[in-house]
């Protein structure tokens, strides 16, 4: 029976590796194995979920554990190849019946990926027939249970009018970060974040004696005024003022909300924009940040109200609570601001960093190409798509300007896949003007060094951009 359990564990391992690779690598190296080609019936060969990355991960991972099963490396490699062959055969059959990628078909999804390697072991290890059948009998129920749990997490019916793009990885991340019944256990599903910030970084700064200074720095917020000139800005919006508040992380540090209120209570602006990340952690309870948000928004004096987008720390389920405080959330959609007969558009895209659910094309679907457009995103990582659609001004945050910077050297980390020129302040890309705020609060650990927190006050002017100084 020990042999049966070991072989079952091996088959589970090689079949589990592709989805694990998908969660870890996200969209990187996810080239479909069939290259997007169609079969003779006009349907995909395998579908987009069967990737070169997944097959290679399974084969390499299966080969690597040969010593645990007391077999030569080529035997475990062959078994892994056969498991992937069986998995691909199941997908090929499902595509012939017009079943989409991710559709669950009981037994068909499990039988070949277990049968092929089990038959190999049957001959290679000279197993008895009952052992072969026992391996299948152990693997199939386990795989069915795992598929049911995965489907519940990632493909369960979404809330009514759910605006976010639905992919299995997106739903899994949302479940891991935002599933309320799991709140007390969420640290277990976010151990990397917990250990790096709450243990490693926190204790490093404690031991070096810099923690208190860093916390004081994090509360030293400044109002940064920026003026941007555009020749195609409608005359009616010359002098239009925007208040940009991003990366607030309101529940991350006592006294932060009051500091923000002290800075903004006397500011009168035409429009306020929230750039996302209102919660401190990427997991855990939502109520503390919402309570502080309710204390903040009544002090915002904005003629055209408050518009916002979601960040990677925000759950989409928080949107109704945000809107109860006075925010209008833009989730891949646009909002027009009118003055007399002129208008400009605020285009809000969903989080482009962690959930990767931004859709610039969808957000601009109702926006005339010639109109003036300001794109609001949590991070600068959608800058290429924004430039493709001739957005005039791109406003974002997420990077915190590095939060911890070396004197005269800039940020150590930007936590962004966008180029470092987009990490802080003003930047240009293909004629598009961008501005990345350093953010109000602090992420991970409530500390800042050589990088002050920022409330951004942006003024729009009509006219040619002034030449850079000497």
Backbone torsions as a table, in degrees:
resi	resn	phi	psi	omega
1	UNK	NA	-29.8	178.6
2	UNK	-61.7	-39.3	178.2
3	UNK	-62.3	-41.8	179.4
4	UNK	-60.0	-45.9	-178.0
5	UNK	-67.0	-39.2	178.6
6	UNK	-64.6	-43.7	-179.7
7	UNK	-68.4	-37.3	175.8
8	UNK	-61.8	-43.9	179.0
9	UNK	-61.3	-39.1	178.9
10	UNK	-64.1	-44.7	-178.9
11	UNK	-65.6	-38.8	175.6
12	UNK	-61.4	-44.2	-177.8
13	UNK	-59.3	-51.0	-175.2
14	UNK	-69.4	-27.7	177.6
15	UNK	-83.3	-19.7	178.4
16	UNK	-83.2	-24.3	-174.8
17	UNK	-61.3	-42.7	179.6
18	UNK	-59.2	-48.3	177.3
19	UNK	-65.3	-31.8	175.8
20	UNK	-64.2	-42.4	177.6
21	UNK	-61.6	-36.9	178.7
22	UNK	-64.4	-41.3	179.9
23	UNK	-68.0	-38.5	-176.4
24	UNK	-77.7	-47.0	-175.5
25	UNK	-85.8	-13.3	-179.4
26	UNK	59.4	-122.0	-176.4
27	UNK	-93.6	1.2	-178.2
28	UNK	-76.4	140.5	176.4
29	UNK	59.0	31.7	-173.8
30	UNK	-99.9	40.4	179.7
31	UNK	-67.1	125.8	178.6
32	UNK	-60.4	140.7	-178.1
33	UNK	-62.7	-35.1	-178.8
34	UNK	-86.5	1.1	178.4
35	UNK	63.3	18.1	-178.7
36	UNK	79.9	6.8	-178.0
37	UNK	-75.2	157.1	-179.6
38	UNK	-105.2	153.5	176.6
39	UNK	-84.4	-179.0	-177.8
40	UNK	-61.0	-24.9	-179.3
41	UNK	-87.3	5.2	178.5
42	UNK	83.2	3.3	178.7
43	UNK	-104.0	159.9	180.0
44	UNK	-58.0	151.4	177.9
45	UNK	-67.7	-56.8	178.9
46	UNK	-121.1	-33.6	-176.1
47	UNK	105.9	166.1	-172.8
48	UNK	-70.9	-18.3	-177.5
49	UNK	-79.3	-13.8	178.0
50	UNK	-96.7	105.3	-170.9
51	UNK	-114.2	158.8	173.5
52	UNK	-59.7	-41.0	178.7
53	UNK	-57.5	-45.6	-177.9
54	UNK	-63.7	-44.4	-179.0
55	UNK	-65.4	-46.2	-179.6
56	UNK	-64.8	-39.5	178.5
57	UNK	-60.8	-43.2	-179.7
58	UNK	-65.0	-44.5	-178.1
59	UNK	-67.3	-45.2	179.7
60	UNK	-66.0	-44.2	179.7
61	UNK	-65.9	-36.1	177.0
62	UNK	-68.1	-40.0	179.0
63	UNK	-65.8	-37.2	-173.7
64	UNK	-65.5	-21.3	-175.9
65	UNK	-101.7	19.5	-176.1
66	UNK	-59.1	-34.7	-177.1
67	UNK	-68.3	-25.7	179.0
68	UNK	-70.2	-22.0	-176.9
69	UNK	-109.5	7.2	176.3
70	UNK	55.1	45.1	178.9
71	UNK	-130.6	157.9	174.5
72	UNK	-65.9	153.2	-175.6
73	UNK	-60.0	-35.1	-177.2
74	UNK	-67.3	-25.9	-179.8
75	UNK	-70.9	-46.4	178.6
76	UNK	-68.8	-33.0	176.3
77	UNK	-64.4	-43.4	179.0
78	UNK	-63.4	-41.5	179.6
79	UNK	-64.3	-38.3	178.3
80	UNK	-66.0	-41.5	177.1
81	UNK	-60.0	-42.7	179.9
82	UNK	-67.4	-36.8	176.8
83	UNK	-62.6	-43.6	178.5
84	UNK	-68.1	-34.4	176.1
85	UNK	-62.4	-43.2	177.3
86	UNK	-64.3	-39.9	178.5
87	UNK	-63.9	-42.1	178.7
88	UNK	-66.6	-36.0	177.4
89	UNK	-62.8	-42.1	176.9
90	UNK	-59.7	-44.8	179.0
91	UNK	-64.1	-41.3	178.8
92	UNK	-59.6	-43.9	179.8
93	UNK	-65.1	-42.7	-179.0
94	UNK	-63.2	-38.8	178.6
95	UNK	-64.6	-32.4	180.0
96	UNK	-66.4	-24.7	178.4
97	UNK	-100.5	17.8	176.4
98	UNK	61.2	28.3	175.1
99	UNK	-86.3	131.4	-175.9
100	UNK	-73.7	162.6	176.3
101	UNK	-62.3	132.8	-178.3
102	UNK	95.6	-12.1	178.0
103	UNK	-69.8	133.7	-177.8
104	UNK	-93.3	128.2	174.6
105	UNK	-124.9	110.7	-175.0
106	UNK	-58.2	136.7	179.9
107	UNK	75.6	-50.8	179.4
108	UNK	-58.1	-38.0	-179.8
109	UNK	-69.8	-19.8	-173.4
110	UNK	-111.9	-25.9	-165.9
111	UNK	-68.8	-51.3	-173.0
112	UNK	-71.3	-37.1	-178.8
113	UNK	-68.0	-17.6	174.8
114	UNK	-100.8	-37.7	-175.4
115	UNK	-65.4	-44.4	-176.3
116	UNK	-62.6	-51.5	178.0
117	UNK	-68.1	-31.5	178.9
118	UNK	-65.1	-39.2	177.2
119	UNK	-65.5	-37.3	176.9
120	UNK	-61.8	-46.4	178.6
121	UNK	-64.6	-33.6	179.6
122	UNK	-57.0	-43.6	-178.7
123	UNK	-84.5	-39.9	-176.5
124	UNK	-67.7	-39.4	-177.2
125	UNK	-101.3	2.5	179.6
126	UNK	55.6	53.8	-179.0
127	UNK	-78.6	161.0	170.7
128	UNK	-80.4	156.8	-179.2
129	UNK	-59.8	-37.6	-178.8
130	UNK	-65.1	-30.2	177.7
131	UNK	-69.0	-39.9	176.2
132	UNK	-60.2	-47.7	-179.5
133	UNK	-65.9	-34.0	-180.0
134	UNK	-67.1	-38.3	176.9
135	UNK	-60.2	-46.8	177.8
136	UNK	-63.0	-40.5	-179.1
137	UNK	-66.1	-28.7	177.3
138	UNK	-82.7	-40.8	-173.8
139	UNK	-71.6	-46.5	-172.6
140	UNK	-60.5	-48.3	177.6
141	UNK	-62.2	-39.2	178.8
142	UNK	-62.4	-44.7	179.9
143	UNK	-65.5	-37.9	177.7
144	UNK	-63.1	-43.1	179.3
145	UNK	-64.7	-44.3	178.7
146	UNK	-61.9	-40.8	178.4
147	UNK	-64.9	-37.8	-180.0
148	UNK	-65.5	-42.7	179.3
149	UNK	-65.6	-44.8	179.1
150	UNK	-61.7	-41.7	179.2
151	UNK	-65.0	-38.0	179.3
152	UNK	-63.9	-40.2	-178.5
153	UNK	-71.3	-45.0	-168.1
154	UNK	-103.6	-22.1	-176.7
155	UNK	-122.6	10.2	178.9
156	UNK	-62.7	156.6	-178.5
157	UNK	-55.3	133.3	-178.4
158	UNK	-86.3	162.5	178.4
159	UNK	-57.3	156.7	-179.2
160	UNK	-59.1	136.5	-179.1
161	UNK	58.2	35.7	179.8
162	UNK	-62.3	116.4	-172.2
163	UNK	-89.2	-11.0	-174.4
164	UNK	-85.1	145.4	175.8
165	UNK	-58.7	136.0	-176.2
166	UNK	-103.5	112.7	170.3
167	UNK	-133.3	157.0	-176.3
168	UNK	-60.7	-40.7	-179.2
169	UNK	-66.8	-35.9	178.3
170	UNK	-65.0	-47.2	-178.6
171	UNK	-65.5	-34.9	178.4
172	UNK	-66.8	-43.9	179.3
173	UNK	-63.8	-40.2	178.2
174	UNK	-64.3	-41.0	178.5
175	UNK	-63.8	-43.4	-177.7
176	UNK	-65.8	-34.8	-175.2
177	UNK	-93.9	-25.7	-165.3
178	UNK	-128.6	-3.4	-175.0
179	UNK	-69.6	109.6	-171.9
180	UNK	-59.5	-45.8	-179.8
181	UNK	-60.0	-19.2	-179.6
182	UNK	-97.1	11.6	-171.6
183	UNK	-53.5	-42.1	-176.8
184	UNK	-72.9	-17.1	-179.5
185	UNK	-105.9	2.0	-171.4
186	UNK	-64.2	-26.9	177.4
187	UNK	-59.9	-35.4	-179.5
188	UNK	-64.2	-29.0	179.9
189	UNK	-91.8	-1.3	-179.8
190	UNK	-133.4	41.3	-174.4
191	UNK	-62.2	-35.9	-179.2
192	UNK	-59.5	-47.6	179.0
193	UNK	-63.9	-44.2	-177.7
194	UNK	-63.2	-47.7	-176.3
195	UNK	-68.4	-39.2	-176.8
196	UNK	-70.2	-45.7	-175.8
197	UNK	-87.4	-51.2	-173.1
198	UNK	-77.1	-23.1	-178.1
199	UNK	-109.1	-62.9	-173.0
200	UNK	-65.2	-61.6	-175.3
201	UNK	-65.3	-42.3	-177.9
202	UNK	-59.4	-44.0	-177.9
203	UNK	-74.9	-30.5	175.2
204	UNK	-59.7	-46.0	-178.3
205	UNK	-73.6	-28.2	173.8
206	UNK	-65.1	-49.3	-175.5
207	UNK	-66.6	-31.1	179.6
208	UNK	-84.9	-5.0	178.9
209	UNK	75.3	15.5	-176.7
210	UNK	-99.2	-3.8	-172.1
211	UNK	-62.2	-48.1	-177.3
212	UNK	-65.0	-39.9	178.2
213	UNK	-64.3	-40.4	178.6
214	UNK	-64.5	-38.0	178.8
215	UNK	-68.2	-38.5	175.7
216	UNK	-63.6	-41.8	179.0
217	UNK	-60.9	-35.9	-177.0
218	UNK	-66.8	-21.3	178.8
219	UNK	-93.6	-4.5	179.3
220	UNK	-88.5	86.5	-176.4
221	UNK	-96.5	144.2	176.9
222	UNK	-124.9	153.6	173.0
223	UNK	-91.9	120.1	-178.6
224	UNK	-107.4	120.1	-179.4
225	UNK	-98.5	132.5	179.8
226	UNK	-132.1	140.1	176.0
227	UNK	-118.9	130.0	179.7
228	UNK	-121.0	134.7	-178.3
229	UNK	-112.1	136.5	-179.8
230	UNK	-138.9	126.4	179.5
231	UNK	-66.3	-24.0	-178.2
232	UNK	-99.9	11.0	174.6
233	UNK	-70.1	129.0	177.9
234	UNK	-56.9	141.2	-176.7
235	UNK	-56.8	-33.8	-178.0
236	UNK	-64.1	-18.0	-177.9
237	UNK	-105.0	9.9	175.6
238	UNK	-65.1	120.9	-176.7
239	UNK	92.6	3.9	179.7
240	UNK	-62.9	130.9	-175.3
241	UNK	-112.4	133.0	-180.0
242	UNK	-117.0	134.3	172.8
243	UNK	-103.5	115.6	-179.0
244	UNK	-105.6	116.7	176.6
245	UNK	-118.6	114.7	-178.6
246	UNK	-136.3	155.8	178.6
247	UNK	53.1	54.3	-177.3
248	UNK	-73.9	-39.7	-179.5
249	UNK	45.4	56.3	-168.0
250	UNK	-61.4	-32.3	-177.4
251	UNK	-91.2	14.7	-176.2
252	UNK	-88.3	-19.4	-175.8
253	UNK	-156.7	130.4	178.2
254	UNK	-63.5	137.3	177.8
255	UNK	90.8	-10.1	-176.7
256	UNK	-66.4	-44.9	-177.3
257	UNK	-60.1	-42.6	-179.7
258	UNK	-65.8	-36.2	176.6
259	UNK	-61.7	-41.0	179.1
260	UNK	-64.4	-45.9	179.8
261	UNK	-58.3	-42.5	-179.9
262	UNK	-59.8	-33.6	-178.6
263	UNK	-80.3	-32.8	-170.2
264	UNK	-103.1	-13.6	-171.5
265	UNK	-61.5	-25.6	-180.0
266	UNK	-103.3	5.9	178.7
267	UNK	-88.4	127.5	174.2
268	UNK	-109.5	121.6	-176.3
269	UNK	-129.8	165.8	177.8
270	UNK	-83.3	-32.4	-178.4
271	UNK	-154.2	140.7	175.7
272	UNK	-111.0	136.5	179.7
273	UNK	-121.5	131.1	174.5
274	UNK	-103.8	124.1	-175.1
275	UNK	-95.2	14.4	175.2
276	UNK	95.2	173.1	-177.3
277	UNK	62.8	67.5	176.4
278	UNK	-88.6	-30.0	176.9
279	UNK	-85.0	151.1	180.0
280	UNK	-74.7	-57.0	-176.6
281	UNK	-84.6	166.3	172.3
282	UNK	-89.2	6.4	-179.1
283	UNK	-153.9	174.0	174.8
284	UNK	95.6	-171.9	-173.3
285	UNK	-65.4	147.5	-178.8
286	UNK	-98.6	-21.6	-171.5
287	UNK	-59.5	-42.4	-176.4
288	UNK	-58.4	-43.8	-178.9
289	UNK	-70.4	-32.8	179.2
290	UNK	-67.2	-38.3	177.1
291	UNK	-61.2	-42.6	-179.7
292	UNK	-71.0	-33.4	177.0
293	UNK	-63.7	-38.8	177.9
294	UNK	-65.1	-25.5	176.0
295	UNK	-80.3	-23.2	-175.4
296	UNK	-87.2	-48.3	-169.6
297	UNK	-61.1	-32.4	178.7
298	UNK	-62.6	-17.2	-178.4
299	UNK	-92.9	-0.4	179.4
300	UNK	-86.7	120.9	-177.2
301	UNK	-105.4	91.4	-173.9
302	UNK	-127.7	125.7	-177.2
303	UNK	-62.1	-44.7	-175.1
304	UNK	-102.1	18.1	174.0
305	UNK	84.6	-158.3	-175.6
306	UNK	-128.2	126.9	174.1
307	UNK	-114.4	147.5	-177.9
308	UNK	-147.4	163.8	173.8
309	UNK	-129.0	163.7	179.6
310	UNK	-86.7	144.4	173.9
311	UNK	-106.7	-177.3	-178.2
312	UNK	-75.1	-12.7	174.7
313	UNK	-92.0	-8.2	-175.9
314	UNK	-97.1	144.0	174.3
315	UNK	-98.3	142.8	179.6
316	UNK	-63.5	-25.6	177.0
317	UNK	-67.1	-14.0	178.0
318	UNK	-81.7	-12.5	-175.2
319	UNK	-56.0	-45.9	178.0
320	UNK	-59.9	-36.9	178.0
321	UNK	-68.4	-39.1	175.8
322	UNK	-59.9	-44.2	-176.2
323	UNK	-69.6	-28.2	175.7
324	UNK	-65.8	-25.7	178.6
325	UNK	-85.0	-3.9	177.5
326	UNK	115.5	-5.0	177.8
327	UNK	-79.8	146.9	168.0
328	UNK	-109.0	113.2	-174.9
329	UNK	-85.9	130.7	177.5
330	UNK	-105.9	112.5	-178.0
331	UNK	-117.3	90.3	-174.1
332	UNK	56.4	51.6	178.6
333	UNK	-152.4	169.3	-174.5
334	UNK	-123.3	153.6	-178.6
335	UNK	-133.5	127.1	-178.5
336	UNK	-93.2	142.8	175.7
337	UNK	-114.5	126.3	-173.9
338	UNK	-114.1	140.5	170.9
339	UNK	-136.5	115.8	-173.4
340	UNK	55.1	-121.5	-179.4
341	UNK	-100.1	6.2	-178.5
342	UNK	-104.6	159.2	177.6
343	UNK	-152.8	154.9	169.3
344	UNK	-127.1	165.2	-176.2
345	UNK	-119.4	136.5	168.6
346	UNK	-103.1	116.9	-176.3
347	UNK	-106.5	114.3	-177.6
348	UNK	-105.8	126.9	178.3
349	UNK	-112.7	151.1	179.2
350	UNK	-69.4	167.7	-171.4
351	UNK	-53.0	118.6	178.4
352	UNK	-91.8	-0.5	-173.8
353	UNK	-96.7	-64.3	-173.7
354	UNK	-92.2	-52.5	-179.6
355	UNK	-79.0	-24.6	179.1
356	UNK	54.2	49.2	-177.2
357	UNK	-115.4	19.6	176.4
358	UNK	-71.5	144.9	179.2
359	UNK	-145.4	89.6	-175.9
360	UNK	-63.6	-41.6	179.8
361	UNK	-59.8	-44.7	179.4
362	UNK	-64.1	-41.3	-178.9
363	UNK	-64.4	-29.4	-176.8
364	UNK	-96.9	10.6	-171.5
365	UNK	-60.6	-30.1	-178.3
366	UNK	-106.9	10.5	-175.4
367	UNK	-100.8	121.0	176.5
368	UNK	-59.5	138.7	-174.5
369	UNK	-59.8	-31.2	-175.4
370	UNK	-84.0	-10.5	-176.8
371	UNK	-74.6	157.7	179.1
372	UNK	-77.4	130.6	-172.1
373	UNK	-128.7	131.0	171.3
374	UNK	-112.9	121.0	179.1
375	UNK	-97.8	126.4	177.4
376	UNK	-107.9	120.5	178.5
377	UNK	-135.6	157.0	179.2
378	UNK	-68.1	-41.0	-177.1
379	UNK	-127.3	166.8	179.1
380	UNK	-76.8	4.3	-169.3
381	UNK	-74.3	-3.1	174.8
382	UNK	-104.4	20.3	-172.3
383	UNK	-65.5	-35.6	-178.7
384	UNK	-66.4	-46.5	-180.0
385	UNK	-62.2	-38.7	179.2
386	UNK	-63.6	-42.0	178.8
387	UNK	-65.4	-33.8	178.0
388	UNK	-60.1	-29.4	-178.2
389	UNK	-103.0	20.0	173.1
390	UNK	56.9	41.7	172.5
391	UNK	-69.0	136.5	-178.0
392	UNK	-81.3	-41.8	-175.6
393	UNK	-134.5	129.9	-179.4
394	UNK	-114.7	117.4	-179.9
395	UNK	-112.8	135.3	-176.3
396	UNK	-160.2	-176.8	177.3
397	UNK	-149.8	-121.8	175.5
398	UNK	76.3	-42.2	-173.2
399	UNK	-75.8	-19.9	-173.9
400	UNK	59.3	18.7	-176.5
401	UNK	64.7	13.1	-175.7
402	UNK	104.7	-28.8	179.3
403	UNK	67.1	-49.5	175.3
404	UNK	-119.0	108.1	-174.3
405	UNK	-119.5	152.8	174.8
406	UNK	-87.3	138.9	-178.8
407	UNK	-55.8	121.7	178.6
408	UNK	72.6	0.4	-176.5
409	UNK	-114.5	-15.1	179.9
410	UNK	86.0	-167.4	-173.5
411	UNK	-69.8	144.8	173.1
412	UNK	-75.4	-48.6	177.1
413	UNK	-129.0	147.3	175.6
414	UNK	-110.6	-13.7	-178.7
415	UNK	55.0	37.6	-177.8
416	UNK	-143.4	143.7	176.3
417	UNK	-85.0	-6.4	177.5
418	UNK	-76.1	157.7	179.4
419	UNK	-58.2	154.8	-176.0
420	UNK	-65.3	-19.9	178.3
421	UNK	-67.2	-15.9	177.9
422	UNK	-95.0	5.3	-170.4
423	UNK	-73.0	-26.6	-176.6
424	UNK	-162.2	140.1	173.8
425	UNK	76.5	-156.1	-175.7
426	UNK	-81.5	145.9	176.0
427	UNK	-155.6	164.9	179.6
428	UNK	-129.6	146.7	174.2
429	UNK	-150.1	116.9	177.5
430	UNK	47.1	45.8	177.4
431	UNK	86.0	-10.8	177.4
432	UNK	-89.4	135.8	175.9
433	UNK	-91.3	135.4	178.4
434	UNK	-126.5	153.1	173.8
435	UNK	-142.4	124.0	178.6
436	UNK	-110.2	113.9	179.2
437	UNK	-74.4	148.5	174.9
438	UNK	-74.0	-7.3	177.3
439	UNK	82.3	156.9	-176.8
440	UNK	-84.1	-53.4	-175.6
441	UNK	-94.2	-163.3	-179.6
442	UNK	-127.0	146.3	-176.8
443	UNK	-110.3	147.9	177.0
444	UNK	78.3	-73.9	174.5
445	UNK	-123.7	138.4	-175.8
446	UNK	-78.3	64.0	-176.4
447	UNK	-135.4	147.7	172.1
448	UNK	-140.2	143.4	175.1
449	UNK	-139.5	126.6	178.6
450	UNK	54.8	32.2	-178.5
451	UNK	-160.6	92.0	-173.0
452	UNK	-75.6	144.6	174.8
453	UNK	-63.6	152.8	-168.1
454	UNK	-136.9	132.1	164.1
455	UNK	-105.5	121.6	-171.7
456	UNK	-98.3	129.1	176.9
457	UNK	-117.8	108.6	-172.3
458	UNK	-107.4	129.0	176.6
459	UNK	-113.7	130.1	178.1
460	UNK	-95.8	134.4	178.1
461	UNK	-129.1	145.0	176.1
462	UNK	-89.4	132.8	178.4
463	UNK	140.0	173.2	-179.6
464	UNK	-69.3	146.4	178.3
465	UNK	-67.1	135.5	-178.5
466	UNK	-70.2	143.7	178.6
467	UNK	-65.5	148.9	178.7
468	UNK	-65.6	148.2	-179.9
469	UNK	-71.0	170.7	-178.6
470	UNK	-67.5	NA	NA
